[in-house]
């Protein structure tokens, strides 16, 4: 009966309870510091998970049973049933589950921690609309953190967000939505307590934290997804522990080679030019001439052009006569080339008909390739859930890139914006509508690229692999960056807040395009301030596309080269520290850069100061015309040292430090002489 679903026990084990009512089952799994809740509709297939892989290096290519308990530390709480309710405790949290409509509430030390909305919290029989829907109680004064690379303030309370990934080139970091990541995980803090929620779905949706109101219900938050079944994890603990537990839930974080922490250059200008080979070599020469040590250069897609079209895995030998010679030249200069690849094949691509004849594209029900607008033409997306397509991609990465000296792969334009319900994916032999798992394709693309390189270079090789689109679990196979940002001073602070948000969602190595990708050229002040911020972020890359203007390179303003060299010299001093902190972060499932409140809960969550590793406090200047940094030193550390030296300063002290755009940025260490 709608609005009145009565659940009765059907199956029980020491670590699981399964209840059924009206063609819907509700399952509870008890894990260490986690409760998994599954609302499953009879006759509706449960798609595998590629996000959850607790503590493991990776899950099977075909995915993992979404209800598997493998890898978890299962708990066996004493579940008391009195006919109408279930009561149990899990890691110090007391739960009550009402069998009517399966409403869950939880208390910690007598204080409400979590609650499903009163009335109806789940979409059992279409009462609430289409797809999976989940309503939770909204607590007064709650703070919300997470969701990946979402824009705006770090605290997401009072906002509504699309759960989707799209190519949002030139986005405004203060308010544009959606962006490039699809990570339905958040942390809620209220009344000194915290809980986390991760929805294990790859379908698009929306999450609302206070925009939506309804006269007939208490204040609530909501989550809606296209996928009909609903599986989510309620993660317990402090905010810092929830961050670690979510990261662990998604599996091991892939290491990165040490050179990746050096400055890497990037611009579409060089590879789009007819003399691309010469332009690229001049970049390497200019770095040497200016005394700048670069780790690599991102090879944009212009190297694949046939006329005006970009055809992945095609080498334009008019632009680059010998790909092997170019790679060897850069390697002799101590740099790697990171080759751009795209998952869509234009209909003019020399390989298009071959791929189509094999059935390797996302397709319509009759098997014909689905086509979409892409880079000035029509194209079809490779279907990485087709084993043949997956191996085809690996073979191309190996023969066209890795064997030619390009072992670092830049997986780009892989958001798979496929809204059409008539488009299907192979699903490794279990077809499903492609739009139900769009970011899965980007994850599998990055995974295939990484596998191709490792299989060629050997199992001990540490590849550098980057993917623009990402989902929970992508960190097992690739790094990322926060997309094609906009050049403007107003964007600087929100790019920083976007990074602080990313830091709470399981990613260690990431960063923005320093200087801004699109829009006007940065002026001198903005250019230097962006460098001062970027030097403390894991990915230290200047990248731009500014037709008719100079690319954003370290030597953009010759008169400011002394200031630029100071910042780059600081980065060189940081390399060993960053590599060590990255190893700590990924093995302990902790962020590398993160907001101060993660260690000191009463610190302003919107503060500009942030931790870079566990021992450096970065204090960027993010306002035009400012010439000083004013802050309160976190008191989670008793002694601080300005730029690693001088007299110790007490944690909790308020101070102002002069910092012109031409100066070394302001930073503090928790021990003298750290760098």
C-alpha positions in Angstrom: 0.0 0.0 0.0 1.4 3.4 -1.0 2.7 5.5 1.9 2.3 2.6 4.3 4.9 -0.1 3.6 5.2 -2.7 6.3 8.5 -4.6 6.3 8.9 -8.0 7.8 12.1 -10.0 8.4 12.9 -12.4 5.6 16.6 -13.3 6.2 19.1 -12.7 8.9 22.8 -13.4 9.5 25.0 -12.1 12.3 26.0 -9.1 10.1 22.9 -8.6 7.9 19.2 -8.2 8.0 16.9 -8.4 5.0 13.2 -7.2 5.2 10.6 -7.3 2.4 7.4 -5.5 1.7 5.2 -4.8 -1.3 7.8 -6.0 -3.9 10.6 -4.0 -2.3 13.4 -5.3 0.0 15.3 -3.3 2.5 18.7 -4.7 3.6 21.0 -3.6 6.4 24.7 -4.6 6.5 26.7 -3.9 9.6 30.4 -3.0 9.1 33.0 -1.3 11.2 31.9 2.3 11.5 29.5 1.9 8.6 25.9 0.9 8.0 25.0 -0.1 4.5 21.4 0.4 3.5 20.0 -1.1 0.3 16.5 -0.5 -1.1 16.0 -3.0 -3.9 13.0 -3.2 -6.2 12.0 -6.7 -7.4 12.7 -7.2 -11.1 15.1 -4.2 -11.3 18.7 -5.4 -11.9 21.3 -4.2 -9.4 24.2 -2.8 -11.4 27.6 -3.7 -10.1 29.8 -1.2 -8.3 33.1 0.2 -9.6 33.4 2.7 -6.7 33.5 0.5 -3.7 36.6 -1.6 -3.3 37.5 -1.5 0.4 41.2 -1.3 0.9 42.0 -3.0 -2.4 44.1 -1.9 -5.3 41.2 -2.3 -7.7 37.9 -4.2 -8.4 37.3 -6.5 -11.3 37.0 -4.8 -14.7 33.4 -6.0 -14.9 32.6 -4.5 -11.5 31.9 -5.9 -8.1 28.6 -7.1 -6.7 27.1 -4.0 -5.1 26.0 -5.9 -2.1 29.2 -7.9 -1.5 30.6 -7.9 2.0 34.2 -8.9 0.8 36.9 -6.7 2.3 34.7 -5.3 5.0 35.1 -5.8 8.7 31.6 -7.2 9.4 30.0 -6.5 12.8 27.4 -8.5 14.6 25.3 -6.2 16.7 22.5 -7.4 18.9 19.4 -6.5 17.0 16.3 -6.2 19.2 12.9 -6.5 17.5 9.7 -5.7 19.2 7.4 -6.1 16.3 7.3 -2.4 15.1 11.0 -1.4 15.5 14.5 -2.7 15.4 17.1 -1.4 17.8 20.9 -2.0 17.7 24.1 -0.2 18.4 27.1 0.2 16.0 30.4 1.6 17.2 28.8 3.6 20.0 25.8 4.9 17.9 22.3 3.8 18.8 20.0 3.1 15.9 16.2 2.7 15.7 14.6 1.4 12.5 10.8 1.7 12.2 9.4 -1.2 10.1 6.7 1.1 8.7 8.4 2.7 5.7 11.8 1.6 7.1 12.6 5.0 8.7 16.1 5.0 10.3 17.2 7.3 13.1 20.4 7.4 15.1 21.7 9.0 18.3 25.2 9.4 19.7 25.6 10.0 23.4 21.8 10.8 23.6 22.0 13.5 20.8 20.3 13.0 17.5 22.9 12.2 14.9 21.1 11.1 11.7 17.4 10.7 10.8 15.4 9.8 7.7 12.6 12.3 7.2 9.4 11.7 9.0 6.6 10.3 6.9 8.1 8.7 3.8 11.9 8.9 3.2 12.3 6.4 0.3 10.6 6.1 -3.0 9.2 2.6 -2.6 6.2 2.6 -5.1 6.6 5.8 -7.1 4.9 7.9 -4.5 7.8 10.4 -4.6 8.4 10.4 -8.4 10.8 8.5 -10.6 14.0 6.8 -9.8 15.6 6.5 -6.3 14.8 9.2 -3.8 16.0 9.6 -0.2 14.9 12.3 2.2 16.8 13.0 5.4 16.2 15.4 8.3 18.0 18.7 8.0 19.4 19.8 11.3 19.5 23.5 12.3 23.0 25.0 11.7 24.3 21.9 9.9 27.4 22.2 7.7 27.8 20.1 4.6 31.2 19.2 3.0 32.1 17.1 0.0 30.6 16.2 -3.4 33.9 16.4 -5.3 34.9 19.5 -7.3 31.7 21.5 -6.6 32.0 25.3 -6.7 31.0 27.9 -4.2 31.9 27.9 -0.5 33.4 24.9 1.2 30.3 24.6 3.3 27.6 23.4 0.9 24.6 23.9 3.3 21.7 25.8 1.8 22.5 24.8 -1.8 21.3 22.3 -4.4 23.7 20.5 -6.7 23.4 18.4 -9.9 25.1 15.0 -9.5 26.5 14.8 -13.0 29.7 15.4 -14.9 29.9 17.7 -17.9 32.4 19.7 -20.1 32.0 23.0 -18.4 34.8 24.9 -20.0 35.1 28.5 -18.7 33.0 27.7 -15.6 32.6 30.2 -12.7 33.9 28.5 -9.7 31.6 30.5 -7.4 28.3 29.1 -8.8 28.6 27.0 -12.0 27.2 23.5 -11.7 27.7 20.7 -12.7 31.4 20.5 -13.3 33.7 17.5 -14.2 33.3 15.1 -11.3 30.4 12.9 -10.1 30.9 12.0 -6.5 27.7 11.6 -4.4 29.4 11.7 -1.0 29.0 14.3 1.7 29.7 14.9 5.3 27.1 16.5 7.6 28.3 18.3 10.8 25.8 19.5 13.5 25.8 19.9 17.3 29.4 18.7 17.5 28.6 15.4 15.7 29.3 14.2 12.2 28.1 11.5 9.8 28.9 10.8 6.2 26.7 9.5 3.4 27.9 7.9 0.1 25.4 6.9 -2.5 26.8 4.0 -4.5 25.4 5.0 -7.9 26.8 6.2 -11.2 23.5 7.6 -12.4 22.8 11.3 -12.6 20.8 13.0 -9.9 20.5 16.0 -7.6 21.3 16.6 -4.0 19.6 19.4 -2.0 20.8 20.7 1.3 18.2 23.3 2.2 16.8 24.9 -1.0 13.8 22.7 -1.1 10.9 23.2 1.4 7.6 21.5 1.9 4.9 22.7 4.2 3.9 19.1 5.1 7.3 17.9 6.3 10.0 18.9 8.7 13.1 20.6 7.2 14.8 18.1 5.0 17.6 17.4 2.6 17.1 15.2 -0.4 19.0 13.0 -2.9 17.5 11.9 -6.2 19.0 9.5 -8.8 17.9 8.1 -12.2 18.8 4.6 -11.1 15.8 3.0 -9.4 17.6 0.9 -6.7 19.3 2.7 -3.9 22.4 1.6 -2.0 24.1 4.0 0.4 26.7 3.9 3.2 26.2 5.8 6.4 29.7 6.4 7.7 30.3 7.1 11.4 33.0 9.0 13.2 34.6 12.5 13.3 34.8 14.5 10.1 38.5 13.6 9.7 37.8 9.9 10.3 34.9 9.9 7.8 37.2 11.4 5.2 39.6 8.5 5.8 36.9 5.9 5.9 35.4 7.0 2.7 38.8 7.0 0.9 39.4 3.5 2.2 36.0 2.4 1.0 37.0 3.4 -2.5 40.2 1.4 -2.5 43.9 2.1 -2.8 45.1 5.4 -4.2 47.5 5.1 -7.1 51.0 6.5 -6.5 52.5 9.1 -8.8 56.1 9.4 -10.0 58.2 12.1 -8.2 58.7 14.1 -11.4 55.0 14.9 -11.5 55.4 17.2 -8.5 57.6 19.5 -10.6 56.1 22.3 -12.7 54.6 21.0 -15.9 53.8 23.2 -18.9 50.7 23.0 -21.1 49.0 25.0 -23.8 46.9 24.2 -26.8 48.8 26.9 -28.7 51.9 24.8 -29.3 50.4 21.6 -30.7 47.8 23.5 -32.7 50.6 25.4 -34.5 51.8 24.1 -37.9 55.4 24.0 -36.4 54.4 22.1 -33.3 57.7 20.2 -33.0 59.7 23.3 -33.1 57.4 25.1 -30.6 57.7 22.3 -28.1 61.4 22.1 -28.4 61.7 25.8 -27.8 59.7 25.4 -24.6 62.2 22.9 -23.3 65.1 25.3 -24.4 63.4 28.3 -22.8 63.0 26.4 -19.4 66.7 25.7 -19.4 67.5 29.3 -20.4 65.3 30.8 -17.7 66.6 28.4 -15.0 63.3 26.6 -14.5 63.3 22.9 -13.9 60.2 21.3 -15.5 59.0 17.8 -15.0 56.9 17.5 -18.1 54.7 19.0 -20.7 51.0 18.2 -21.5 50.8 17.4 -25.2 47.4 18.8 -26.2 45.3 17.2 -28.9 46.6 19.3 -31.8 49.2 16.6 -32.5 46.3 14.4 -33.8 44.8 16.8 -36.3 43.7 15.8 -39.8 42.8 19.1 -41.3 40.6 20.8 -38.6 39.6 17.5 -37.0 41.2 15.9 -34.0 41.6 12.1 -34.5 42.8 10.3 -31.5 45.8 8.0 -31.9 46.6 9.7 -35.3 50.0 11.4 -35.5 50.2 14.5 -37.7 53.7 14.1 -39.0 53.6 17.4 -40.8 53.5 19.0 -37.3 55.7 16.4 -35.5 57.8 14.5 -38.1 59.1 12.0 -35.6 57.1 11.4 -32.4 59.9 9.1 -31.2 62.6 11.8 -31.7 60.4 14.4 -29.9 59.9 12.1 -26.9 63.6 11.3 -26.8 64.5 15.0 -26.9 62.3 15.8 -24.0 63.5 12.9 -22.0 67.1 14.1 -22.5 66.0 17.4 -21.1 64.6 15.6 -18.0 61.0 16.0 -19.0 58.1 13.7 -19.8 55.4 14.3 -22.4 51.8 13.6 -21.3 49.8 12.8 -24.4 46.2 13.9 -24.7 43.6 11.2 -25.7 39.9 11.5 -26.2 37.3 8.6 -26.1 35.1 9.9 -29.0 35.9 9.1 -32.7 34.7 11.6 -35.2 32.8 10.1 -38.2 35.7 11.2 -40.4 38.3 9.3 -38.3 40.2 6.7 -40.4 39.3 4.1 -37.8 35.6 5.0 -37.4 34.2 2.4 -39.8 36.4 -0.4 -38.4 35.3 0.3 -34.8 31.7 0.6 -35.9 31.8 -2.7 -37.7 33.0 -4.4 -34.5 30.2 -3.0 -32.4 32.6 -1.2 -30.1 30.7 2.2 -29.8 27.8 3.1 -27.5 24.9 2.1 -29.6 21.1 2.1 -30.2 19.0 -1.0 -29.7 19.5 -2.0 -33.3 23.3 -2.0 -32.8 24.0 1.1 -34.9 26.5 3.6 -33.3 25.1 6.5 -31.3 26.4 9.8 -32.5 26.9 13.1 -30.7 28.3 16.6 -31.4 32.0 16.6 -30.5 34.8 19.1 -31.3 33.2 20.6 -34.4 31.7 17.4 -35.9 29.7 14.3 -35.1 31.3 11.4 -33.2 30.7 8.1 -31.4 31.9 7.3 -27.9 33.9 4.1 -27.4 32.1 1.7 -25.1 34.7 0.6 -22.5 32.2 -1.9 -21.1 32.7 -3.9 -24.3 35.8 -6.1 -23.8 36.8 -5.8 -27.4 36.7 -2.0 -27.2 38.6 -2.0 -24.0 41.4 -4.1 -25.5 41.4 -2.1 -28.7 42.0 1.1 -26.6 44.8 -0.6 -24.7 46.4 -1.7 -28.0 46.3 1.9 -29.4 47.8 3.4 -26.2 50.6 0.9 -26.4 51.5 1.1 -30.1 50.7 4.7 -30.8 51.9 6.3 -27.6 53.8 4.2 -25.0 56.0 2.4 -27.5 56.9 5.7 -29.0 58.0 7.1 -25.6 54.8 8.6 -24.4 54.1 6.6 -21.2 52.1 9.3 -19.5 48.5 9.6 -20.6 46.1 12.5 -20.4 42.5 11.2 -20.5 40.5 14.2 -21.6 37.0 15.1 -22.8 35.7 12.0 -21.1 32.5 13.2 -19.4 30.3 11.1 -21.7 27.4 13.5 -21.8 24.9 10.9 -23.0 21.4 11.9 -21.9 19.6 9.8 -24.5 17.7 6.9 -22.9 17.9 5.0 -26.2 21.6 4.6 -26.0 23.0 1.3 -24.7 26.3 0.0 -23.3 27.5 -3.5 -23.6 27.8 -3.9 -19.8 30.4 -6.7 -20.2 27.6 -8.9 -21.5 24.8 -7.4 -19.4 23.5 -4.5 -21.4 22.2 -1.4 -19.7 21.2 2.1 -20.7 24.4 4.1 -21.0 23.1 7.1 -19.1 22.8 5.1 -15.9 26.6 5.0 -15.6 28.2 7.8 -17.6 31.3 8.3 -15.4 32.0 4.5 -15.5 33.2 5.0 -19.1 35.7 7.7 -18.0 37.0 5.4 -15.2 37.4 2.5 -17.5 39.1 4.7 -20.1 41.6 5.8 -17.5 42.0 2.3 -16.2 42.7 0.9 -19.7 45.2 3.6 -20.4 47.1 2.8 -17.2 47.0 -1.0 -17.8 48.4 -0.5 -21.3 51.4 1.4 -20.0 52.1 -1.0 -17.0 51.9 -4.1 -19.2 54.5 -2.6 -21.5 56.8 -1.1 -18.9 56.5 -3.8 -16.2 54.6 -4.2 -13.0 57.0 -2.1 -10.9 56.6 0.9 -13.2 54.8 3.9 -11.7 52.9 5.6 -14.5 51.5 9.1 -14.6 47.8 8.9 -15.6 45.4 11.8 -15.4 41.6 12.0 -16.1 39.5 15.1 -16.3 36.2 13.3 -15.5 36.3 11.3 -12.3 34.0 9.3 -10.0 34.6 7.8 -6.6 37.2 5.1 -7.3 39.0 6.9 -10.1 41.8 7.7 -7.6 42.8 4.0 -7.9 43.8 4.4 -11.5 44.4 8.1 -12.2 45.0 11.6 -10.9 42.8 14.5 -11.9 42.5 18.3 -12.2 39.6 20.6 -11.6 39.0 21.4 -15.3 39.0 24.3 -17.7 38.7 27.2 -15.3 38.3 30.9 -16.1 40.9 33.6 -15.8 39.7 36.3 -13.3 40.7 37.5 -9.9 37.2 36.7 -8.5 37.8 33.1 -9.6 41.0 32.7 -7.5 39.4 32.3 -4.1 36.7 29.9 -5.4 39.3 27.8 -7.3 40.9 27.5 -3.8 37.7 26.5 -2.2 37.0 24.0 -4.9 40.3 22.4 -4.1 39.5 22.3 -0.4 36.2 20.5 -1.3 38.1 18.0 -3.6 40.5 17.3 -0.7 37.6 15.8 1.4 36.5 13.3 -1.2 39.3 10.8 -1.6 41.7 12.5 -4.1 45.3 13.2 -3.2 46.9 14.5 -6.4 45.0 17.3 -8.2 45.0 21.1 -8.8 43.7 23.8 -11.1 45.0 25.2 -14.3 47.3 27.9 -12.8 46.6 31.3 -14.4 43.2 30.1 -15.7 42.5 28.1 -18.9 40.0 30.3 -20.7 39.2 34.0 -20.8 41.6 36.9 -20.9 45.3 36.8 -20.2 46.0 37.2 -16.4 47.5 40.5 -15.5 50.8 40.6 -13.6 49.2 40.7 -10.1 46.8 37.8 -10.8 49.5 35.8 -12.5 51.8 36.0 -9.5 49.1 35.5 -6.9 48.0 32.3 -8.8 51.5 31.0 -8.7 51.8 31.8 -5.0 48.7 29.6 -4.4 49.5 26.9 -6.9 53.0 26.2 -5.5 51.3 24.6 -2.5 49.0 22.3 -4.6 50.0 18.8 -5.7 49.5 19.5 -9.4 51.7 22.5 -10.4 50.6 23.1 -14.0 50.2 26.3 -16.0 47.7 25.6 -18.8 45.7 27.9 -21.1 43.9 28.4 -24.3 43.8 32.1 -25.2 43.5 32.6 -29.0 45.3 35.7 -30.2 47.2 36.2 -26.9 50.3 34.7 -25.4 50.0 31.4 -23.6 50.3 31.4 -19.8 54.0 30.4 -19.4 56.4 31.2 -16.5 58.0 33.9 -18.7 54.7 35.6 -19.5 56.0 38.8 -17.9 59.8 39.1 -18.4 60.0 42.0 -15.8 58.6 39.6 -13.1 61.0 36.7 -13.7 62.8 37.3 -10.5 59.6 36.8 -8.6 58.6 33.8 -10.7 62.0 32.2 -10.0 61.6 32.6 -6.3 58.3 30.7 -6.4 59.7 28.0 -8.6 62.8 27.7 -6.3 60.4 27.2 -3.4 58.7 24.4 -5.3 62.0 22.7 -5.9 62.7 22.8 -2.2 59.3 21.2 -1.6 59.7 18.3 -3.9 61.0 15.8 -1.3 58.5 16.9 1.2 55.6 16.7 -1.2 56.6 13.2 -2.4 56.9 12.0 1.3 53.5 13.6 2.2 51.9 12.1 -0.9 53.0 8.6 0.2 51.7 9.3 3.7 48.4 10.6 2.4 47.7 7.8 0.0 48.7 4.9 2.3 46.8 6.3 5.2 43.8 7.5 3.1 44.3 11.1 4.2 44.3 14.2 2.0 47.6 15.9 1.0 46.2 19.4 1.1 43.2 20.2 3.2 41.3 22.9 5.2 42.5 23.7 8.7 39.1 22.7 10.3 39.8 19.1 9.5 42.4 19.2 12.3 40.9 22.1 14.3 37.2 21.9 14.2 36.5 25.4 15.4 38.6 27.0 12.6 36.7 28.9 10.0 35.9 26.4 7.2 36.1 29.2 4.6 39.5 30.5 5.7 42.2 31.0 3.0 44.9 29.3 5.1 45.2 25.6 4.5 47.5 22.6 5.2 49.9 21.4 2.6 50.9 18.1 4.0 50.8 17.7 7.8 53.6 20.2 8.5 53.1 23.3 6.2 50.5 26.0 6.5 50.0 27.9 3.3 48.5 31.4 3.5 47.8 32.7 0.0 46.7 36.2 -0.9 43.5 36.0 -2.9 42.3 39.6 -3.1 43.3 42.2 -5.7 45.4 45.0 -4.2 46.1 43.2 -0.9 49.7 43.4 0.2 49.6 41.4 3.5 48.1 38.2 5.0 46.2 38.5 8.2 45.4 35.2 10.0 45.1 33.3 13.3 47.6 30.5 13.5 45.9 27.2 14.1 46.3 26.1 17.8 46.3 22.5 16.8 50.1 23.1 16.5 51.8 24.7 19.5 54.7 26.4 17.6 54.9 27.8 14.1 57.9 29.2 12.1 57.3 31.8 9.4 58.8 30.5 6.1 60.5 27.8 8.2 62.7 30.2 10.3 62.8 33.0 12.8 61.5 33.0 16.3 58.7 30.5 17.1 55.1 31.8 17.0 52.4 30.4 19.2 49.5 28.6 17.8 46.4 30.7 18.3 48.3 34.0 17.7 46.8 36.6 15.4 49.2 38.3 13.1 49.7 40.2 9.8 52.5 39.3 7.4 53.4 41.6 4.5 53.3 39.8 1.2 53.5 41.7 -2.1 52.8 39.9 -5.4 56.5 39.8 -6.0 57.4 38.2 -2.7 57.7 34.5 -1.8 54.3 33.5 -0.6 53.5 33.3 3.1 53.8 29.9 4.7 54.6 28.4 8.1 56.1 25.2 9.2 55.7 23.3 12.5 59.4 22.9 12.8 62.4 25.2 11.9 64.3 24.6 8.7 61.8 22.2 7.2 62.5 23.3 3.6 
